[in-house]
Amino acid sequence: MAIDLADYDRKARESVMVFWGYREKARQKQVKAGTADQGERAGVTAGKNMDGFLSLIKDLVVANGLGHAEIHQKKALLTLPGFFRPTKLWDILVIHKGKLIAAVELKSQVGPSFGNNFNNRTEEAIGTAHDLWTAYREKAFGETSRPFVGWLMLVEDAPASRSPVRSSSPHFKVFQEFQRVSYLKRYDILCQKLVREQLYTTAALITSKRTAVNTGDFASMSEMTSLRTFVAAFAGHIATEAVQ
C-alpha cells in the first residue's frame, strides 16, 4: 500500500520558520508595548508556535485518503474523555464516522532553562498517554481499533541543551543511559521509551537552532525518533483507515 508523505520535509522547514518567527514577533510586540513576560514567556504565550506542524498533519490526512474525515483544530472540539480526569485537551484530532482515528500532541521547549521543563514535559507525556489508553480500555471511544496517538516535540538546539548534565540519586543508581547525557539526548531516550512501552504510536524529536528562522533547518537525534519516521507511521495509519 503506497503512502504519501505530502512533501513533509519542505513543509517541516516552513513550520520551523513559523515556529521561530512567531516567537520573535511575540517577543518584539511585548517589548514594544512595555509588557514583555519574563524570560522566554513572551514567545511561549503567542500560542501559535506549532501551527505549521498542525498544517502538515492535516495535509498528511488529506493526502492519504481521509480528506473527508473531521480534522479538528479548534479548542472547543479538541477534548477527549479521560479515565483519571474528565477530559483532556489535544492539539489535533482526526475522527471519521464517529471513530477516533488519531490524536496528536505538539510540544516545544527553548532555553535558557531545560531542567525543570524536561521533567514537566516527561510527566505530562506519560500521564496523558496512560490516561488515554486506560480510557480506551474502558471503551470511552466505543468498540474500535487502536487510534494513532502521536507526540511531537521541538527542542532548541543550543549549548545548554547539548551539554552533558549530572543525574543525582542518593539512594539508588540512575539507569546507565541517563548518566552524563544532554537534555537533547534525554528527550531522545524519552521518545524511544514512550514508543517501546506502547504509550505512543510514534514520538518524534525535532531539534532546531534559533537561526533557523531564516532557513527552516532542523535535525533528528535518531532514526527511531525522526520526523520522517513519525510522518511515515502517521501516513500509513491514515492510509489503512481510508481503505476500511
SELO-884493 format. One record per residue (C-alpha): x, y, z; residue number from 1; residue in one letter. Coordinates in Angstrom, 2 decimals, always signed. Example, Ala and Ser with C-alpha at 12.3 -4.5 7.8 and 13.67 -1.06 7.14 Angstrom:
BEGIN
{east: +12.30, north: -4.50, up: +7.80, resi: 1, resn: A};
{east: +13.67, north: -1.06, up: +7.14, resi: 2, resn: S};
This chain:
BEGIN
{east: +0.00, north: +0.00, up: +0.00, resi: 1, resn: M};
{east: +1.56, north: +3.28, up: -1.15, resi: 2, resn: A};
{east: +1.62, north: +6.18, up: +1.27, resi: 3, resn: I};
{east: +2.06, north: +9.88, up: +0.54, resi: 4, resn: D};
{east: +4.47, north: +11.83, up: +2.76, resi: 5, resn: L};
{east: +2.98, north: +15.09, up: +1.46, resi: 6, resn: A};
{east: +6.33, north: +16.78, up: +0.76, resi: 7, resn: D};
{east: +6.86, north: +16.77, up: +4.52, resi: 8, resn: Y};
{east: +10.50, north: +17.93, up: +4.50, resi: 9, resn: D};
{east: +9.72, north: +21.23, up: +2.77, resi: 10, resn: R};
{east: +6.62, north: +21.77, up: +4.91, resi: 11, resn: K};
{east: +8.56, north: +20.96, up: +8.07, resi: 12, resn: A};
{east: +11.15, north: +23.61, up: +7.17, resi: 13, resn: R};
{east: +8.35, north: +26.11, up: +6.68, resi: 14, resn: E};
{east: +6.91, north: +25.05, up: +10.03, resi: 15, resn: S};
{east: +10.24, north: +25.61, up: +11.77, resi: 16, resn: V};
{east: +10.47, north: +29.12, up: +10.30, resi: 17, resn: M};
{east: +6.93, north: +29.77, up: +11.51, resi: 18, resn: V};
{east: +7.87, north: +28.49, up: +14.97, resi: 19, resn: F};
{east: +10.84, north: +30.81, up: +15.41, resi: 20, resn: W};
{east: +9.11, north: +33.66, up: +13.58, resi: 21, resn: G};
{east: +6.06, north: +33.66, up: +15.87, resi: 22, resn: Y};
{east: +8.29, north: +33.60, up: +18.94, resi: 23, resn: R};
{east: +10.30, north: +36.58, up: +17.78, resi: 24, resn: E};
{east: +7.25, north: +38.58, up: +16.68, resi: 25, resn: K};
{east: +5.55, north: +37.96, up: +20.03, resi: 26, resn: A};
{east: +8.67, north: +38.99, up: +21.91, resi: 27, resn: R};
{east: +9.11, north: +42.20, up: +19.92, resi: 28, resn: Q};
{east: +5.43, north: +43.10, up: +20.26, resi: 29, resn: K};
{east: +5.51, north: +42.77, up: +24.03, resi: 30, resn: Q};
{east: +8.79, north: +44.62, up: +24.35, resi: 31, resn: V};
{east: +7.39, north: +47.49, up: +22.27, resi: 32, resn: K};
{east: +4.26, north: +47.60, up: +24.43, resi: 33, resn: A};
{east: +6.31, north: +47.50, up: +27.61, resi: 34, resn: G};
{east: +4.56, north: +44.35, up: +28.81, resi: 35, resn: T};
{east: +7.14, north: +41.69, up: +27.97, resi: 36, resn: A};
{east: +6.93, north: +38.48, up: +30.01, resi: 37, resn: D};
{east: +9.94, north: +37.39, up: +31.95, resi: 38, resn: Q};
{east: +12.47, north: +35.10, up: +30.30, resi: 39, resn: G};
{east: +11.11, north: +33.18, up: +27.32, resi: 40, resn: E};
{east: +7.40, north: +33.52, up: +28.09, resi: 41, resn: R};
{east: +6.98, north: +36.33, up: +25.55, resi: 42, resn: A};
{east: +7.39, north: +33.76, up: +22.81, resi: 43, resn: G};
{east: +5.52, north: +30.96, up: +24.53, resi: 44, resn: V};
{east: +2.37, north: +32.96, up: +25.19, resi: 45, resn: T};
{east: +1.94, north: +33.71, up: +21.48, resi: 46, resn: A};
{east: +0.08, north: +30.39, up: +21.26, resi: 47, resn: G};
{east: +0.71, north: +29.76, up: +17.55, resi: 48, resn: K};
{east: +4.27, north: +28.45, up: +17.58, resi: 49, resn: N};
{east: +3.47, north: +24.96, up: +16.31, resi: 50, resn: M};
{east: +0.73, north: +25.91, up: +13.83, resi: 51, resn: D};
{east: +2.89, north: +24.91, up: +10.88, resi: 52, resn: G};
{east: +3.10, north: +21.34, up: +12.13, resi: 53, resn: F};
{east: -0.66, north: +21.23, up: +12.59, resi: 54, resn: L};
{east: -0.98, north: +22.09, up: +8.91, resi: 55, resn: S};
{east: +1.49, north: +19.34, up: +7.99, resi: 56, resn: L};
{east: -0.56, north: +16.77, up: +9.90, resi: 57, resn: I};
{east: -3.73, north: +17.95, up: +8.19, resi: 58, resn: K};
{east: -2.04, north: +17.67, up: +4.78, resi: 59, resn: D};
{east: -1.00, north: +14.09, up: +5.56, resi: 60, resn: L};
{east: -4.58, north: +13.15, up: +6.40, resi: 61, resn: V};
{east: -5.85, north: +14.58, up: +3.12, resi: 62, resn: V};
{east: -3.01, north: +13.13, up: +1.02, resi: 63, resn: A};
{east: -3.60, north: +9.62, up: +2.32, resi: 64, resn: N};
{east: -7.28, north: +9.33, up: +1.60, resi: 65, resn: G};
{east: -9.16, north: +10.72, up: +4.59, resi: 66, resn: L};
{east: -9.76, north: +14.27, up: +3.45, resi: 67, resn: G};
{east: -13.45, north: +13.74, up: +4.15, resi: 68, resn: H};
{east: -12.76, north: +12.99, up: +7.83, resi: 69, resn: A};
{east: -13.28, north: +15.51, up: +10.62, resi: 70, resn: E};
{east: -9.92, north: +17.17, up: +11.32, resi: 71, resn: I};
{east: -10.40, north: +19.18, up: +14.49, resi: 72, resn: H};
{east: -8.11, north: +22.08, up: +15.39, resi: 73, resn: Q};
{east: -10.46, north: +24.41, up: +17.26, resi: 74, resn: K};
{east: -10.13, north: +24.31, up: +21.03, resi: 75, resn: K};
{east: -13.82, north: +23.64, up: +21.67, resi: 76, resn: A};
{east: -13.62, north: +20.40, up: +19.67, resi: 77, resn: L};
{east: -10.27, north: +19.04, up: +20.88, resi: 78, resn: L};
{east: -11.24, north: +17.33, up: +24.14, resi: 79, resn: T};
{east: -11.38, north: +13.58, up: +24.65, resi: 80, resn: L};
{east: -12.72, north: +11.76, up: +27.72, resi: 81, resn: P};
{east: -10.12, north: +10.58, up: +30.20, resi: 82, resn: G};
{east: -10.10, north: +7.88, up: +32.85, resi: 83, resn: F};
{east: -8.28, north: +9.63, up: +35.69, resi: 84, resn: F};
{east: -9.75, north: +13.04, up: +34.78, resi: 85, resn: R};
{east: -12.94, north: +14.04, up: +32.98, resi: 86, resn: P};
{east: -11.33, north: +15.29, up: +29.76, resi: 87, resn: T};
{east: -8.01, north: +16.00, up: +28.07, resi: 88, resn: K};
{east: -7.38, north: +18.75, up: +25.51, resi: 89, resn: L};
{east: -5.33, north: +17.58, up: +22.49, resi: 90, resn: W};
{east: -3.73, north: +19.64, up: +19.73, resi: 91, resn: D};
{east: -5.34, north: +17.90, up: +16.78, resi: 92, resn: I};
{east: -7.92, north: +15.12, up: +16.45, resi: 93, resn: L};
{east: -8.95, north: +13.09, up: +13.41, resi: 94, resn: V};
{east: -12.40, north: +11.49, up: +13.62, resi: 95, resn: I};
{east: -14.19, north: +9.59, up: +10.87, resi: 96, resn: H};
{east: -17.74, north: +8.26, up: +11.09, resi: 97, resn: K};
{east: -17.67, north: +8.62, up: +14.86, resi: 98, resn: G};
{east: -14.38, north: +6.70, up: +15.18, resi: 99, resn: K};
{east: -11.27, north: +8.21, up: +16.75, resi: 100, resn: L};
{east: -8.58, north: +7.84, up: +14.08, resi: 101, resn: I};
{east: -5.76, north: +9.90, up: +15.58, resi: 102, resn: A};
{east: -4.86, north: +12.20, up: +18.46, resi: 103, resn: A};
{east: -1.62, north: +14.18, up: +18.44, resi: 104, resn: V};
{east: +0.19, north: +16.35, up: +20.96, resi: 105, resn: E};
{east: +2.64, north: +19.04, up: +19.79, resi: 106, resn: L};
{east: +5.14, north: +20.42, up: +22.30, resi: 107, resn: K};
{east: +8.20, north: +22.66, up: +22.28, resi: 108, resn: S};
{east: +10.96, north: +23.84, up: +24.57, resi: 109, resn: Q};
{east: +13.59, north: +26.53, up: +24.23, resi: 110, resn: V};
{east: +16.34, north: +27.73, up: +26.55, resi: 111, resn: G};
{east: +17.78, north: +29.00, up: +28.67, resi: 112, resn: P};
{east: +16.24, north: +26.61, up: +31.22, resi: 113, resn: S};
{east: +15.87, north: +22.95, up: +30.24, resi: 114, resn: F};
{east: +15.99, north: +21.00, up: +33.52, resi: 115, resn: G};
{east: +12.62, north: +21.64, up: +35.16, resi: 116, resn: N};
{east: +10.86, north: +21.85, up: +31.81, resi: 117, resn: N};
{east: +12.20, north: +18.45, up: +30.78, resi: 118, resn: F};
{east: +10.79, north: +16.86, up: +33.91, resi: 119, resn: N};
{east: +7.43, north: +18.57, up: +33.42, resi: 120, resn: N};
{east: +7.21, north: +17.50, up: +29.77, resi: 121, resn: R};
{east: +8.13, north: +13.91, up: +30.70, resi: 122, resn: T};
{east: +5.49, north: +13.62, up: +33.41, resi: 123, resn: E};
{east: +2.88, north: +15.23, up: +31.16, resi: 124, resn: E};
{east: +3.61, north: +12.91, up: +28.22, resi: 125, resn: A};
{east: +3.48, north: +9.75, up: +30.31, resi: 126, resn: I};
{east: +0.36, north: +10.78, up: +32.21, resi: 127, resn: G};
{east: -1.51, north: +11.84, up: +29.08, resi: 128, resn: T};
{east: -0.85, north: +8.55, up: +27.32, resi: 129, resn: A};
{east: -1.65, north: +6.38, up: +30.34, resi: 130, resn: H};
{east: -4.91, north: +8.26, up: +30.84, resi: 131, resn: D};
{east: -5.93, north: +7.85, up: +27.19, resi: 132, resn: L};
{east: -5.16, north: +4.14, up: +26.93, resi: 133, resn: W};
{east: -6.95, north: +3.38, up: +30.18, resi: 134, resn: T};
{east: -9.98, north: +5.27, up: +28.88, resi: 135, resn: A};
{east: -9.66, north: +3.29, up: +25.63, resi: 136, resn: Y};
{east: -9.61, north: +0.02, up: +27.57, resi: 137, resn: R};
{east: -12.81, north: +1.10, up: +29.28, resi: 138, resn: E};
{east: -14.39, north: +1.76, up: +25.85, resi: 139, resn: K};
{east: -14.57, north: +5.53, up: +26.24, resi: 140, resn: A};
{east: -14.27, north: +5.79, up: +22.45, resi: 141, resn: F};
{east: -16.57, north: +2.87, up: +21.70, resi: 142, resn: G};
{east: -15.76, north: -0.54, up: +20.25, resi: 143, resn: E};
{east: -12.92, north: +0.44, up: +17.93, resi: 144, resn: T};
{east: -9.40, north: -0.44, up: +16.87, resi: 145, resn: S};
{east: -6.48, north: +1.42, up: +18.42, resi: 146, resn: R};
{east: -6.13, north: +5.02, up: +17.22, resi: 147, resn: P};
{east: -2.84, north: +6.61, up: +16.25, resi: 148, resn: F};
{east: -1.53, north: +8.51, up: +19.27, resi: 149, resn: V};
{east: +1.39, north: +10.79, up: +18.50, resi: 150, resn: G};
{east: +3.75, north: +13.06, up: +20.43, resi: 151, resn: W};
{east: +5.92, north: +15.54, up: +18.53, resi: 152, resn: L};
{east: +8.46, north: +17.71, up: +20.34, resi: 153, resn: M};
{east: +10.61, north: +20.56, up: +19.03, resi: 154, resn: L};
{east: +13.58, north: +21.46, up: +21.24, resi: 155, resn: V};
{east: +16.04, north: +24.29, up: +20.74, resi: 156, resn: E};
{east: +19.49, north: +23.12, up: +19.67, resi: 157, resn: D};
{east: +21.71, north: +25.20, up: +21.95, resi: 158, resn: A};
{east: +24.82, north: +24.75, up: +24.11, resi: 159, resn: P};
{east: +22.63, north: +24.30, up: +27.20, resi: 160, resn: A};
{east: +20.61, north: +21.51, up: +25.57, resi: 161, resn: S};
{east: +23.72, north: +19.86, up: +24.06, resi: 162, resn: R};
{east: +25.93, north: +19.83, up: +27.16, resi: 163, resn: S};
{east: +26.06, north: +16.72, up: +29.40, resi: 164, resn: P};
{east: +24.38, north: +17.13, up: +32.77, resi: 165, resn: V};
{east: +24.59, north: +15.22, up: +36.02, resi: 166, resn: R};
{east: +21.83, north: +13.00, up: +37.42, resi: 167, resn: S};
{east: +21.63, north: +12.77, up: +41.20, resi: 168, resn: S};
{east: +20.02, north: +9.85, up: +43.02, resi: 169, resn: S};
{east: +21.44, north: +9.37, up: +46.54, resi: 170, resn: P};
{east: +19.77, north: +6.02, up: +47.32, resi: 171, resn: H};
{east: +19.70, north: +4.04, up: +44.09, resi: 172, resn: F};
{east: +21.65, north: +4.12, up: +40.85, resi: 173, resn: K};
{east: +20.32, north: +6.04, up: +37.86, resi: 174, resn: V};
{east: +19.91, north: +3.96, up: +34.69, resi: 175, resn: F};
{east: +23.12, north: +3.97, up: +32.68, resi: 176, resn: Q};
{east: +21.60, north: +5.56, up: +29.57, resi: 177, resn: E};
{east: +20.75, north: +8.71, up: +31.53, resi: 178, resn: F};
{east: +24.18, north: +9.26, up: +33.07, resi: 179, resn: Q};
{east: +26.14, north: +12.30, up: +31.83, resi: 180, resn: R};
{east: +23.98, north: +12.93, up: +28.76, resi: 181, resn: V};
{east: +22.50, north: +16.15, up: +27.45, resi: 182, resn: S};
{east: +18.86, north: +17.23, up: +27.66, resi: 183, resn: Y};
{east: +18.51, north: +16.58, up: +23.93, resi: 184, resn: L};
{east: +19.70, north: +13.01, up: +24.48, resi: 185, resn: K};
{east: +17.31, north: +12.67, up: +27.42, resi: 186, resn: R};
{east: +14.45, north: +13.72, up: +25.15, resi: 187, resn: Y};
{east: +15.56, north: +11.20, up: +22.55, resi: 188, resn: D};
{east: +15.63, north: +8.44, up: +25.17, resi: 189, resn: I};
{east: +12.21, north: +9.55, up: +26.42, resi: 190, resn: L};
{east: +10.69, north: +9.38, up: +22.93, resi: 191, resn: C};
{east: +12.16, north: +5.95, up: +22.27, resi: 192, resn: Q};
{east: +10.83, north: +4.60, up: +25.55, resi: 193, resn: K};
{east: +7.39, north: +6.13, up: +25.01, resi: 194, resn: L};
{east: +7.14, north: +4.09, up: +21.82, resi: 195, resn: V};
{east: +8.72, north: +0.89, up: +23.18, resi: 196, resn: R};
{east: +6.31, north: +0.93, up: +26.11, resi: 197, resn: E};
{east: +3.44, north: +1.46, up: +23.63, resi: 198, resn: Q};
{east: +2.38, north: +4.71, up: +25.24, resi: 199, resn: L};
{east: +2.51, north: +6.42, up: +21.86, resi: 200, resn: Y};
{east: +2.30, north: +5.03, up: +18.35, resi: 201, resn: T};
{east: +5.19, north: +7.30, up: +17.42, resi: 202, resn: T};
{east: +7.10, north: +10.01, up: +19.27, resi: 203, resn: A};
{east: +9.31, north: +12.43, up: +17.36, resi: 204, resn: A};
{east: +12.04, north: +14.82, up: +18.50, resi: 205, resn: L};
{east: +12.99, north: +17.73, up: +16.26, resi: 206, resn: I};
{east: +15.99, north: +19.90, up: +17.08, resi: 207, resn: T};
{east: +16.46, north: +23.39, up: +15.66, resi: 208, resn: S};
{east: +18.62, north: +26.45, up: +16.26, resi: 209, resn: K};
{east: +17.22, north: +29.96, up: +16.56, resi: 210, resn: R};
{east: +18.98, north: +30.94, up: +13.35, resi: 211, resn: T};
{east: +16.58, north: +28.57, up: +11.55, resi: 212, resn: A};
{east: +14.05, north: +31.41, up: +11.50, resi: 213, resn: V};
{east: +15.61, north: +32.21, up: +8.10, resi: 214, resn: N};
{east: +16.38, north: +28.70, up: +6.86, resi: 215, resn: T};
{east: +13.94, north: +26.28, up: +8.48, resi: 216, resn: G};
{east: +16.81, north: +23.93, up: +9.28, resi: 217, resn: D};
{east: +16.04, north: +21.10, up: +11.68, resi: 218, resn: F};
{east: +17.57, north: +17.76, up: +12.63, resi: 219, resn: A};
{east: +16.84, north: +14.50, up: +14.44, resi: 220, resn: S};
{east: +18.64, north: +12.68, up: +17.24, resi: 221, resn: M};
{east: +17.93, north: +9.16, up: +15.99, resi: 222, resn: S};
{east: +16.10, north: +7.34, up: +13.23, resi: 223, resn: E};
{east: +13.51, north: +5.98, up: +15.64, resi: 224, resn: M};
{east: +12.52, north: +9.47, up: +16.79, resi: 225, resn: T};
{east: +12.96, north: +11.30, up: +13.49, resi: 226, resn: S};
{east: +10.23, north: +13.37, up: +11.88, resi: 227, resn: L};
{east: +10.34, north: +11.08, up: +8.83, resi: 228, resn: R};
{east: +9.56, north: +8.05, up: +11.00, resi: 229, resn: T};
{east: +6.68, north: +9.94, up: +12.61, resi: 230, resn: F};
{east: +5.29, north: +11.09, up: +9.27, resi: 231, resn: V};
{east: +5.59, north: +7.65, up: +7.65, resi: 232, resn: A};
{east: +3.84, north: +5.93, up: +10.57, resi: 233, resn: A};
{east: +1.07, north: +8.52, up: +10.62, resi: 234, resn: F};
{east: +0.56, north: +8.40, up: +6.84, resi: 235, resn: A};
{east: +0.46, north: +4.60, up: +6.94, resi: 236, resn: G};
{east: -2.18, north: +4.61, up: +9.67, resi: 237, resn: H};
{east: -4.33, north: +7.12, up: +7.79, resi: 238, resn: I};
{east: -4.00, north: +5.18, up: +4.50, resi: 239, resn: A};
{east: -5.05, north: +1.96, up: +6.27, resi: 240, resn: T};
{east: -8.11, north: +3.61, up: +7.78, resi: 241, resn: E};
{east: -9.02, north: +5.10, up: +4.39, resi: 242, resn: A};
{east: -9.44, north: +1.68, up: +2.76, resi: 243, resn: V};
{east: -11.52, north: +0.15, up: +5.55, resi: 244, resn: Q};
